[in-house]
Amino acid sequence: MLENVWLKFIDIVYKLGTILNLTSPIRVVILIIDIAVVAFIVYYVFRIIKQTRAEQIFKGILILLVLLIVSKIFDMVILNFILTNIMTYGMLLFIVIFQPELRSAFEKIGRNKFVDVFDMEDNIMVKHNISEIVKAVEIMSLKKIGSLIVIERNTKISEVLKEGITLSAKVSNELLQNIFMPRTPLHDGAVVIEKGEIAAAKCILPLASENNVPKSLGTRHRAAIGITEISDAIVVVVSEETGIISVAENGKLKRDLTGDSLKDLLNKKLDRTVLSKTSRFKHKN
């Protein structure tokens, strides 16, 4: 049985080699380019339809293709017959059902450069999230509502998240304000933003040593500095006593920021891998 499968596999590889015509170094280079172009197209199509109705169908088609290849290798006649017919007529059905999504995708290709299509939605989400954070911080600063917002970057802070209350919520100005409103259940501790969403609230952060923090600053600022000593997170702090906006990074605290200077700083420090998912909330809300 195994010998037959192996012979079948070798036969397929031989036929594939004949079809690809790998008779010279130039043909090998062309094959590499060919594979790269196909991979690019598959990735590009998936990025366009991601988070649409067609996404799951696209994944299903890829699974069927893998099963079709397996059925050919193992000479599974019935499965091969079924999958061949499904792939033949299923693609026509796919085009009919998802005509609006396909039309939208082709319109997007026509309107934008390739790089823009890849990054446009992510960049919009990053700008949106930064804007929501800054709005909330500005209002809490005016009202002197103490707050502590941790933005995770490359270093994972899973232990901090485990200690908090899981939210998995869209980043919004209103929600951030509600969380830190005095006498509400979640106002103590920190909010952690992880890849485009408010991952958790009421998180307890490690404190920096008193030697690293001026005595005029309290526990909230010590916690902000503390988490940045053990990770590359950026932490936005609003003082409950003064309303002063501060940002902690790499164990250091930058104070007396305005809303505009906070926005500029976050735009410089954060990229789309930090504040974008691409967020599943885009199409839910």
DOVO-969130 format. One line per field, with one value per residue (C-alpha): residue in three letters; x, y, z. Coordinates in Angstrom, 2 decimals. Layout:
N
r [ala_...]
X [X_...]
Y [Y_...]
Z [Z_...]
END
This chain:
285
r [met_leu_glu_asn_val_trp_leu_lys_phe_ile_asp_ile_val_tyr_lys_leu_gly_thr_ile_leu_asn_leu_thr_ser_pro_ile_arg_val_val_ile_leu_ile_ile_asp_ile_ala_val_val_ala_phe_ile_val_tyr_tyr_val_phe_arg_ile_ile_lys_gln_thr_arg_ala_glu_gln_ile_phe_lys_gly_ile_leu_ile_leu_leu_val_leu_leu_ile_val_ser_lys_ile_phe_asp_met_val_ile_leu_asn_phe_ile_leu_thr_asn_ile_met_thr_tyr_gly_met_leu_leu_phe_ile_val_ile_phe_gln_pro_glu_leu_arg_ser_ala_phe_glu_lys_ile_gly_arg_asn_lys_phe_val_asp_val_phe_asp_met_glu_asp_asn_ile_met_val_lys_his_asn_ile_ser_glu_ile_val_lys_ala_val_glu_ile_met_ser_leu_lys_lys_ile_gly_ser_leu_ile_val_ile_glu_arg_asn_thr_lys_ile_ser_glu_val_leu_lys_glu_gly_ile_thr_leu_ser_ala_lys_val_ser_asn_glu_leu_leu_gln_asn_ile_phe_met_pro_arg_thr_pro_leu_his_asp_gly_ala_val_val_ile_glu_lys_gly_glu_ile_ala_ala_ala_lys_cys_ile_leu_pro_leu_ala_ser_glu_asn_asn_val_pro_lys_ser_leu_gly_thr_arg_his_arg_ala_ala_ile_gly_ile_thr_glu_ile_ser_asp_ala_ile_val_val_val_val_ser_glu_glu_thr_gly_ile_ile_ser_val_ala_glu_asn_gly_lys_leu_lys_arg_asp_leu_thr_gly_asp_ser_leu_lys_asp_leu_leu_asn_lys_lys_leu_asp_arg_thr_val_leu_ser_lys_thr_ser_arg_phe_lys_his_lys_asn]
X [0.00_2.71_4.79_1.89_1.37_5.06_5.09_1.99_3.69_6.85_4.72_2.96_6.31_7.70_4.67_4.89_8.56_7.70_4.95_7.19_9.93_12.86_15.45_17.65_18.58_16.42_13.37_14.09_14.22_10.97_9.36_10.42_8.95_5.81_5.35_6.00_3.38_0.77_1.51_1.20_-2.16_-3.53_-2.37_-3.71_-7.14_-7.32_-6.47_-9.22_-11.96_-10.80_-13.59_-16.24_-18.77_-16.39_-13.52_-14.74_-15.65_-12.14_-10.65_-13.00_-11.84_-8.20_-9.06_-10.88_-7.83_-5.60_-8.06_-8.17_-4.38_-4.45_-7.16_-5.00_-1.91_-3.74_-5.87_-9.14_-11.47_-14.78_-13.41_-11.52_-14.67_-16.77_-14.16_-13.47_-17.15_-17.49_-14.51_-15.86_-19.39_-18.69_-16.53_-19.40_-21.72_-19.11_-18.93_-22.72_-23.25_-20.38_-20.72_-20.98_-17.79_-15.90_-17.06_-15.98_-12.59_-11.96_-13.03_-10.51_-7.78_-8.62_-8.68_-5.54_-1.92_-1.01_0.73_-2.22_-4.63_-2.50_-2.07_-4.99_-7.50_-4.87_-3.62_-7.16_-7.72_-4.48_-5.38_-8.88_-7.67_-5.07_-7.73_-10.11_-7.40_-6.39_-10.01_-10.62_-7.37_-8.07_-11.53_-10.28_-7.47_-9.98_-12.16_-9.13_-10.13_-7.13_-6.40_-3.76_-3.75_-1.17_-0.57_1.17_3.77_6.12_6.66_3.68_2.32_0.10_0.53_-0.84_-3.82_-4.61_-5.00_-7.50_-11.09_-11.25_-13.17_-12.07_-13.83_-13.43_-11.22_-13.55_-13.39_-16.68_-15.71_-12.34_-14.04_-16.64_-14.00_-12.07_-15.10_-14.71_-16.70_-17.33_-16.34_-13.40_-11.87_-9.06_-5.98_-4.98_-6.58_-4.50_-4.87_-3.65_-3.66_-6.54_-8.82_-9.26_-8.14_-8.69_-9.38_-8.65_-5.17_-2.55_0.86_4.24_5.50_8.80_11.13_10.74_14.30_13.25_10.18_10.06_8.38_5.79_4.33_1.95_1.20_-0.37_2.84_5.00_2.90_3.24_7.03_7.15_5.50_7.75_10.83_9.96_8.34_8.34_4.77_3.79_1.65_-0.52_-1.25_-3.66_-3.06_-6.11_-4.73_-3.56_-5.01_-1.50_-1.01_2.16_3.60_5.89_8.30_11.49_11.29_11.13_8.25_7.48_5.13_2.96_1.77_-1.09_-3.62_-1.78_1.64_0.22_-1.25_2.05_3.97_1.61_1.67_5.47_5.74_2.92_2.46_-0.31_0.95_0.20_-3.13_-4.66_-5.81_-7.05_-9.83_-12.78_-14.88_-14.70_-17.44_-19.46_-20.07]
Y [0.00_2.45_1.44_2.23_5.61_6.38_5.38_7.53_10.48_10.03_9.83_13.10_14.78_13.52_14.78_18.10_18.37_17.70_20.34_22.90_22.20_22.66_22.13_25.16_27.67_30.27_27.99_27.56_31.34_31.72_29.05_30.92_34.15_32.26_30.87_34.30_35.94_33.28_33.58_37.35_37.09_34.64_36.87_39.96_38.42_37.19_40.66_42.21_39.77_39.46_40.12_39.86_37.09_35.62_35.05_31.71_30.51_31.39_29.33_26.48_26.54_26.29_23.27_21.63_22.20_20.46_17.54_17.35_17.02_14.37_12.42_12.37_11.19_8.37_7.55_8.10_7.86_8.76_11.73_12.95_12.76_14.67_17.36_17.85_18.51_20.74_22.84_23.08_24.19_25.63_28.42_29.55_29.56_31.49_34.20_34.55_34.67_37.01_39.32_42.49_41.64_40.84_44.07_46.04_44.31_45.17_48.75_48.92_47.61_50.29_53.13_52.40_51.49_48.01_49.26_51.47_48.55_46.52_49.26_51.62_49.93_49.19_52.78_54.10_51.84_52.99_56.67_56.02_54.24_56.90_59.58_57.78_57.38_61.04_62.26_60.20_61.34_65.02_64.83_62.87_65.41_68.28_66.42_65.21_61.58_59.39_56.86_54.38_53.11_50.49_49.96_46.65_46.51_43.60_42.36_40.32_41.13_38.08_37.88_41.39_40.56_37.42_39.48_41.87_41.66_40.53_42.92_42.35_45.58_48.17_51.11_54.05_57.39_56.74_53.29_54.47_57.30_54.96_52.50_55.13_56.97_57.09_54.53_52.29_48.60_48.77_52.15_50.82_49.54_49.81_49.26_47.20_47.79_44.87_44.85_47.17_46.35_47.00_43.56_43.98_46.46_46.57_45.16_45.33_46.52_45.96_49.06_50.77_51.18_54.43_55.37_55.63_57.80_61.32_61.35_63.83_61.11_58.44_54.77_55.28_56.78_54.17_51.47_53.15_53.26_49.76_48.00_49.86_48.63_45.02_45.51_47.84_48.97_52.62_53.85_56.96_58.37_61.04_62.38_62.38_65.27_67.61_66.26_66.30_63.93_61.81_59.02_56.28_54.42_52.43_53.19_56.93_59.36_62.28_64.78_67.81_66.67_68.33_66.45_67.42_66.44_63.12_62.40_63.26_61.01_58.05_58.44_58.27_55.39_53.12_51.37_49.30_46.05_47.54_49.31_47.29_43.71_44.22_44.66_42.33_45.19_47.15_45.12_44.51_48.12]
Z [0.00_1.06_-1.95_-4.30_-2.65_-2.97_-6.64_-7.21_-5.54_-7.62_-10.77_-9.88_-9.15_-12.47_-14.39_-12.55_-13.46_-17.12_-17.07_-15.39_-17.95_-15.56_-18.25_-17.62_-14.88_-16.62_-16.30_-12.58_-12.12_-14.06_-11.84_-8.70_-10.09_-11.08_-7.55_-6.03_-8.26_-7.44_-3.71_-3.97_-5.75_-3.16_-0.31_-2.04_-2.64_0.94_2.28_0.19_1.24_4.84_7.34_4.60_3.98_1.41_3.86_5.22_1.71_0.55_3.39_2.50_-1.13_-0.02_2.16_-0.76_-2.99_-0.44_-0.22_-4.03_-4.16_-1.42_-3.27_-6.41_-4.53_-2.73_-5.79_-3.90_-6.87_-5.24_-3.27_-6.32_-8.46_-5.89_-5.29_-9.01_-9.66_-6.59_-7.67_-11.23_-10.42_-6.99_-8.42_-10.63_-7.61_-5.63_-8.30_-8.42_-4.63_-3.86_-6.84_-4.63_-2.71_-5.91_-7.56_-4.50_-4.54_-8.20_-7.57_-4.71_-6.99_-9.55_-7.03_-5.04_-5.39_-4.21_-1.10_-0.25_-0.52_1.89_4.47_4.05_6.35_9.01_8.96_9.28_12.29_13.94_13.46_14.77_17.91_18.68_18.22_20.60_23.24_23.01_23.21_26.34_27.95_27.21_28.79_31.81_32.21_32.32_34.82_36.81_36.47_37.22_34.50_33.44_29.83_28.83_25.11_24.51_21.76_21.00_24.56_25.71_29.17_29.54_33.31_33.69_31.47_33.49_36.65_35.05_33.86_30.22_27.96_24.33_23.39_20.66_21.57_22.14_23.89_25.72_27.01_28.31_30.20_31.68_32.84_34.81_36.18_40.00_42.01_38.99_39.34_36.87_37.66_39.87_38.06_34.42_31.04_28.62_24.88_22.83_19.01_18.34_21.25_24.95_26.10_29.85_32.64_36.38_35.68_38.43_37.27_38.89_40.70_40.00_42.93_44.84_43.89_40.23_40.83_42.29_45.69_44.40_42.17_43.46_42.89_39.46_38.04_39.77_38.12_34.72_35.03_36.51_33.56_31.08_32.95_32.11_28.68_25.69_26.39_26.25_29.16_29.20_32.67_33.85_37.35_39.60_41.66_38.89_35.63_34.13_31.18_31.21_29.10_30.42_28.16_28.82_32.54_32.00_32.43_30.13_31.81_31.05_27.65_25.80_23.69_20.50_21.81_23.06_19.63_17.92_20.31_19.85_16.07_16.14_18.60_17.48_14.16_12.60_14.19_17.62_17.26_14.44_14.14_11.27_13.77_13.66_15.02_11.75_10.19_13.31_14.13]
END
